[in-house]
Amino acid sequence: MSLGINKDLEPLARRVRRGGGSVSITRRNHVKWIMPSGKTIRSGLTMSSRTARVKKREIERELCAVL
């Protein structure tokens, strides 16, 4: 199921969900990532490429630490 978030982050959302975490869109058009470890990461629904890369690295780092 597509969330309508940045196209670069959509595959990451699937990985987080498969790992036991959750990804949801808040009422204020932000994305709330709850990692399998319980850590919460927030990102924008639509972001510039630079910001998306930074968030992607942060999420991947957290996924690698858990999985």
C-alpha positions in Angstrom: 0.0 0.0 0.0 1.4 3.3 -1.1 1.4 6.1 1.5 2.0 8.9 -1.0 5.3 9.9 0.6 8.5 10.8 -1.2 9.1 8.2 -3.9 12.6 7.5 -2.5 11.3 6.7 0.9 8.4 4.4 -0.2 10.6 1.2 -0.4 12.0 2.1 3.0 8.5 2.2 4.4 7.9 -1.3 3.2 11.1 -2.5 4.9 10.2 -0.9 8.2 6.8 -2.5 8.1 8.2 -5.9 7.2 10.6 -5.5 10.1 7.8 -5.0 12.6 7.7 -1.2 12.7 5.0 1.1 11.4 4.7 4.1 9.1 1.8 6.5 9.2 0.9 10.0 8.0 -0.1 12.4 10.7 -2.9 15.0 10.5 -0.3 17.7 9.9 1.1 16.1 6.7 4.2 14.5 8.3 5.3 10.9 8.3 5.8 9.2 11.6 8.2 6.2 11.4 8.1 3.9 14.4 11.1 1.6 14.1 11.1 -2.0 15.3 13.2 -0.9 18.2 10.5 1.6 19.3 12.4 4.7 18.2 10.2 7.4 16.5 11.5 9.3 13.5 9.5 12.1 11.9 9.9 13.3 8.3 8.0 15.5 5.9 5.4 14.1 3.6 7.1 15.8 0.6 10.7 16.8 1.0 13.5 18.1 -1.0 16.0 15.6 -2.4 18.6 16.6 0.2 16.3 16.3 3.2 15.0 12.9 1.9 18.6 11.6 1.6 19.3 12.6 5.2 16.1 11.0 6.5 16.7 7.9 4.4 20.2 7.5 6.0 18.8 8.0 9.5 16.1 5.3 8.9 18.5 2.9 7.3 21.0 3.2 10.1 18.2 2.4 12.6 17.0 -0.5 10.6 20.5 -2.0 10.3 20.9 -1.7 14.1 17.8 -3.7 14.7 17.6 -6.2 11.9 
